[in-house]
Amino acid sequence: MSKEITSRSEDYSQWYNDIVKKAQLADHSAVRGCMVIKPYGFGIWENIRDQLDKMFKETGHVNAYFPLLIPKSFLSKEAEHVEGFAKECAVVTHHRLMNAPDGNGVVVDPKAKLEEELIIRPTSETIIWNTYKDWINSYRDLPLLINQWANVMRWEMRTRLFLRTAEFLWQEGHTAHATKQEAVDESRMILDLYATFAEEYMAMPVIKGIKTANERFAGAEDTYTIEALMQDGKALQAGTSHFLGQNFAKAFNVTFLNEHQKSEFVWATSWGVSTRLMGGLIMTHSDDQGFVVPPKLASLQVVIVPIPKPNDEIDEVVTKIMADLKAKGITVKYDTDKKNRPGFKFAEYEMLGIPVRLAIGKRDLEKGVIEVARRDTKEKTSQALDGIADYVEQLLEDIQNNLFQKALNYRNEHTTSVDTFDEFKEILDSKGGFILAHWDGTTETEVKIKELTKATIRCIPIDSVPEDGACILTGKPSKQRVLFARSY
C-alpha cells in the first residue's frame, strides 16, 4: 500500500494529499473547497474535541450555541473586523426557490429577496456580542466564559484538505470580563492550555508567542499564538487566543454596572482551534508508509490480527487480552475478517497509523507469546502473553513520548539564528524551518521581508530573552529576535 503514496522527498504536497486519502481521513466534496471528513478521520477529531472540551470545562467554561447566519449590519459595527473578513464572506440573499418557468429544475424566486442579507459566519464575535448585550448588566454577571463547537465558512480561493477549506469545524471561545487584567489573563491561560494540549496529546512541540500588529486577528488588541514546525520546514499556526480589549463591547454597547454602580464597558477575549489540527497531526508525524497518529488521540490504539485466520483457540486468548486492554481504557479491535490475508491487513493498519499491532498464530500460542509491532519505529518484538496488557499500556506511553521527542529534535535541528539578510535567505532556501532574527519593529519592514522571501513573522516568542541587535533588512536597532518562517 505504501507504494501508492508519493514520497515526501519527491513531492511533499502530493504526499500530504495521498496520506489524507489513503488513510481514509477525508475526501473532497461536490462543493468546491469543502471536504467530507470520513469516519476514521472524524473519530480522531472527536478525540481532539473531547479532550479540549474537558480542559475547557475544567477551567470554568461552558458550552452554548449561536446562529449560523449573521445579519450583514452586525459586521459593519467593528471596522477592523469587517475589513479583515469582508473578502471571505458567503452571503445569503434569498430565502426561497421555485420551479423554473421552463420546467428544468429550480431557480431562485426573485420575490424572496431578503430585506437584509445574512452572512454565513466566518467567526461569531458579532452575533455573540450582540447577544451578550442582553445577558450582561452587572459585575455579578461576570466573568462570562462561553465556548461553542461549530462550523464556519470562509470563502478560500486555494484550498487543501484540513489545512485550508471553505468550511471547517472548530471551537470558538468568547469571554467577557470586568477588568482588563482578567481578560489578558484569560487569553494567556487559554494559550497555555492550547500549548499543553498540542504537546501532551498531539505530541507536537509548539512555540508560544505574540503576533505582530500586521498579523493579529481583525479587531483584536493582541493575538497570542502557538506555532508548530512541519516536516517540510514550514510553520503551522496551530491555535490563537485574542485579547479583544473593549472593541466589541463598544461596538455593541455591552456595559455593566461595577461594584460602585458606575457603568463600564466589559473586556473581551476570543480563541479557537480547528480541524487544521488534523493537518498538523499528519505533517508532524506521518511517514512514507502512511499516517502516524499519537496514541492519546488514536480512535483505535491496538489491533489484533490472527494468523492466518481466527479459530476457537486464538479467539479465547484474544478475548482475554481485549478484556484486559479495555479495562485499562485502551481501544482495541480484533480483526476477524476472513477475506484478506494477514499481510494485507498489516499494510492497511500501517497506512491507518494504528499505534500498536498484535499478531498471534498457532505457533505463538504453543510458545505462550504474541508478536507486537509498534507503528512509530516499525519495530517488532515477541512478548509473553502473560502480562501483555501491562506491556502494551507502557508501549503506548513510550510511543507517545517518542513521537514528541522526534518532532522536538526535528524542530531544534531546524531552528537557526541569523544576523544578516543574506544568511536569512540562504537558510530559508537550503534548510527552511524556524529562523530567529532581529527586526526593527515596523510593519513596512515586515511586509518587505515577506515580499522578498515569502517568509512571515510567525510570532514574537513569549519566552525570548532580550538581546540588542540590528534588523536583518534595515540595520535599525532591535531589542529581541522574532520567529520567522514560511508557513501554511
N, C-alpha and C positions, 0 to 999 in steps of 0.2 A: 504493500500500500504506500510505503514511503516514496516509492518511485513516482507516484502521482503528484508529489509535492516538489515544487521548484526549490532549489537550494537557496539559502539566504545570501550566499556569496554571489550567486548568479543574478538574482532579481529579488531584492528584499520585499518590494511591494507585491509582487506576484506570490511570493512565499506566504505573505500575510493572508492574502485572499484565499490561497489554497488551504491554509490551516482552518480558516473560518468555515469554508465549505466542507472540506473532507472530515473535519472533526464534528460536523453536524451542529455547529453553533448558531448559524444564522444563514439567511438567504435573501436575495433581492426580491422585491415585491413588484406588483403591477403598477404601483405608484412610484414615479421617479423619485429617487433619493430616499425612499423609505424601505425599511427592512422587516423581514419576518424573523423573529427570534425563535429558533426551533426548541423543542422540549429540553434537549440536553443543555443547550446554552442558557435557556431560561431557568433551569434548575440551579445553575451556578449563580445567575443573577439573583435568584431568590435567597441564596445563602448570603450573598453580599448585602442584600436588602435587610434580611432578618437580623444579621449581626449588627449592622449600623443602627437599625431601629431599636434594638436592645440598648445600644450605647447611648442613643439619644434619650430614651426614656429613663435611663439610669442617671442622667444629668438634668432631669426635671422637665423634659419636653413632652408634649402630647401631639397626637396627630389630628388633623382635620382635613377637609377637602373643599376646594374653592372652584368656581366655574371655569370651564374650558374657554368660554368666549368672554372677551373683554370689550366694553364699549370703546370705540375709537377715541372719544374725547378724553378718556382716562389717560391715554398715553401722551396727551398733549400737556398734561399738568406738570410734568417734570422734564424740563428742556433737555438736559443731558441724556436722560433715559430714552426719550423718544428718538433722539438723534442716533443713539447707539444701536437701536433695534429697528429703525424705520425700514431699512432695506431688506430685512429678513422676515417681515410680517406677511402672513397669509390672511386675506381679508374676505369675510363673508358679506355679500352684498344683497342676496335674495333669500327668501325663506320657503320657496315652493317651486316645484317642477310641474310641467303639464305635457300632455301628449303633443307631439309635433303635428302641425297642421297637415303635413303630407303623410302622416301615419307612420313615419320612420323614426321610432324611438321617442325620446323625451327631450324637451328643451326647457330652459329657464323661463318661468312665467314672468313676463315684463311687468305685470301688475303686482308682483310680490316683492318689489324692491323695498328694502329696509329703510326706515327713516334715518337711522344712524347705523353705519357699517359696524360690524363686530370683528375683532381681531382674535384669531386663534392664538392662545397665549404663547409668547416666546419666553416668558417668565412672568411671575404673578405679583410682583410688587404692587402694581397699580390697583388691581382688583382687591388685593388683600388690605392695602392701606385704606381704601375706600370703606371696607368693612370694619376695620379697626376703629374708625371714627365713631361708630355706634357702640363699640364694645368697651372703649376706654373713657372713663370720666374722672376717676380719682386715682391718687397714688396707690390706693388699695387694689386697683385693677392691674397693677404692675408688679413684677415683670410679666409680660405675656410671651410665653415660649411655645410657639406652634411650628410644626413641620407638616408638610404634605408630600405623599408619594404620588406622582402624576406623570403624564406625558406632556411634552411641549413640542412646538413646531417652529423651526427657524429655516427659512427658505434658502438652504445652502445650494450653491451652484456646483461645487465639486464635492462629491460625497464618497465616503468609504465606510463599509460596514463597521458598526460600533464606534469608530473614531469620529465620524462626522456624517450624520444623517439628518434629513429634513425633520423627521420626527424621532424623538428618543425618549427613553424613560429616565426619570431622575427623582431625587428628593430635593425639596427646597424648604429651608427653614426661614422663618420670618419672625423676628422677636422685637418687642417694644420694651423700653426701659425708662426709669425715672431720671437717670443721670448719664452723662457722657461716659464716665469711667465704667459703669456697669455694662454699657453697650460695647465698649472697647474690650473689656474682659471677656464678654460673651464671644465676640468674634475670634479672639485669641484662643479661648478654650476650645472652640469648635475646630480651629486649625490644628491644635494639638490632638484632638480626637481623630481627625482625618489622618494625621500622620501615624498615630498609633494603629489605626485600622490598616492602613497601607502596609506598614512594616510587619505587624504581628499576624495579620490574616492573609494579605496578598503576597507577603514575602517580597515586597517591592520597596527598596530604600528610597526615601524622599528627602528633599531639602526644603525646609520651611523658609518663606521669605515674604517680602512686601513687594507688590507690583509698583512699577513706576507710574507717574501720573498719566503717561501716554497709554499704558496697558491696563489701567484699573477699570473695574466694572462701571458701566454708564450710570451715573447718579450716585456713586459711592465717594466717600472721602478717603478711604483706604481700602485696598484689596489685599488680603493675605492669601498665599498660595502654597501648595505642595507641588514640587516639580520632581519628576522621575526621569531616569535616562533609559531609553530603549536600546536594544541590541545593535541597532544601526547607527548609534551615536546621536540620535535626535532626542529632544526633550519632549515630555508629555506633561501638560498641565493636568494634574490628577484630581484636583479639588480646590475650591476657592471659598473664602469666607470674607464677607464685606462689612465694614463699618460704614453705615449709611448716614451717620450724623443725624441731623433733623430735616434733611432734604425732603423726604417723602412725607414726614409729619406736616411740614409746612405746605407742601403741595396739596395735601388732602385735609388740612386743618384738623389734625389729630392732636388734641390738647388734653391735659389733665390738671386737676387741682392738687397742688402739693400739700404737704402737711401744714403749711401756713395759709392754706386756702387761696393761694395765688396760682393763676393759670400759666402753664408752661407747655411747650411742645415736647413730645416724647422723643427719645433717642432710639435709633433703629439699627438692626443688623439683618443681613440675609446671607444664606450659604447653601451650597449644593454640590453633590457629585452625581454622576450619571452613568449610563451604560457604556460610556467611554472607558470606564474602568475595565470592562471586558477586553477592550483593545489593549489596555495596559498589561493585563494578565498575559495575553498572547505574546506580546512583543518583549516582555521581560523574561519569560521562562521557556518558551517553546523552542523546538529544535527542528532539524530537517526530517525527523521521523514523525512529527506531528505535534499535537497540543501537549503542553505540560501544565498541570494545574496544582497549586498548593493544596495539601490535604485538608486544611481548615476550611477551604471553600469548595472542595470537590463534592458534587452531588452524589457521586459514588466513589468511595475511598478504596474499596477492596473488591476484586472479582475473583471467583474460584472457578477454575476450568478442570473438568475431569478428563483423564487420559485413558483411552481415546474417546470414551463416552461414559455417561452415567451408568452405574449399576447399584444394586442394593447395598453392597458393602461400602462403596465410596459414599453413597448418599447418607448412610448412617453416620460416618465420620464427619462429613461436611455439615450435616445438621447440627452436630455438637459444636463445631468450630464457629458456625454462623451465630448460634445462640450466645456463645462466649463473646464474640465480637460485638454483637448488638447490645449486650449487657454493658459494654464499655462505651456505648454511644457511637460506635463505628458503623457506617453504612456499608453493606456488603450485598453482593449478588452471586448466586450460584447459576452458572451458565449451563443449563441442561439441554440447550438446542442441539439436535442431532443432525441438522442439515449441513453444518460446516465443520471442517476439520479443526483440531486444536491450533495448528499453525495459522490458519486464517483468523481464528479468534485472538491469538496472541497479537497479530499485526493490527487487528481492529482496536483492541484495548490500548495498544501503544499509541495509535493515532488519536484516540479519545483522551489520552493523558491520564488514565486511571492510575493513581499513585502506586498501588500495590496489586500484584497479580499472584495468586496462588495456583499451583497446578499439582494434581495428585492422581496417581495411577496405581495399578495393582502392585508393581514392584515397590513403590513408595510405602504402600500400606504394610507390605511384608517387613520393610525396614523401620517402620514407625516414623517416617519423615514426610515432609512436604516441600516442594520447590517454591521458593519465594523470589519474585523478581520485583525490583523497585524501578519506577519509571524514570526518575531523575538521572540516575547514573547507568541504568540498564544492567546493573549487577544482578546475578542470580546466585542464590545460595540454597543449600539443603538444610532444613531446620527440623528439629524434633517436633512431632505432633503434640507431645506433652508441653504445655505452656506456650503454644503458638499464638494465642490471643495476646498474651503479655508481650511477646516479641513483636507482633505487628503493631501494637499500640505504640511501643517505643520507636519502631521503624518509621511510623507516620510522623512522629515528632522530629526524628532525625532528618527526614526528607524536607519537612517544613523549614528547619533551620538551615539545611544545606542550600536550598533554593535561595533563601535570603542572603546567605553568605556569598554565594556565587554571584548574585546580582550586585551585592555591595562591592565585591572585588572588581567587577567589571566597571562600576561607576568610579571607584578610586583610581583604576588604571586609565580611565578616560576623563579625568578631571585635571586640567592643566592651567597653571598661572602664567600669564604672558605680560610683557611690558611694552611691546611695540605693535603697531598695526600690521606690519609685515609678518611678524610672528603669529599674530592673531589669525590672519588669512591662511597662512601655511598650515597651522594646526587644524583649522576648520576643514580644509580640503583634504588633508592627509590622514587625520585621525578622528576628527569630529569630537563629539562628547561635550561636556561642560567646560567652559573657559572662564576663569576668574580674571577680570581685567579692570583697570581703572577707567572711570567715565566722569565727565565733567558735570553731570547732573542736569544737562539741558535736553529738552525734547528734540531740538534741532540736531544735536549730535547723535542721539539715539536713532532718529529716523534716517540720518545719513548712513550710519553703520549698517542698518537694515537694507538700505538701497544698494550698498556696495557689496554686501556679503550674504544677504538673506538670513542673517543671524539677528536674534532679538534678545533684549534683556529679559531673561526669564523671571528674575526677582533680585531684590537686594536681600541677601541672606540675613536672617534674624540673628544667627549666631556668629556672624562675621566680626573679626577683630578690626578696630580702626587702624588704618595704615595710610600714611601720607604717600601720595604718588602723583603721577601725571596721566591725564586722559590719553588713551592709546591713539585717538584720532586728532585731537586738537592740542594736546600738550598742556592744557589748562589744569590747575590744581584739582586733586581728588582726595577725599578723606577715607575711602574704602573701596575695595574691589566689589564688583557686582557680577552676577552669574549670566553669562551669555550662552546661547546655543541656537542651532537651527531646530525647528520644532514642528510638531503636528498641530 
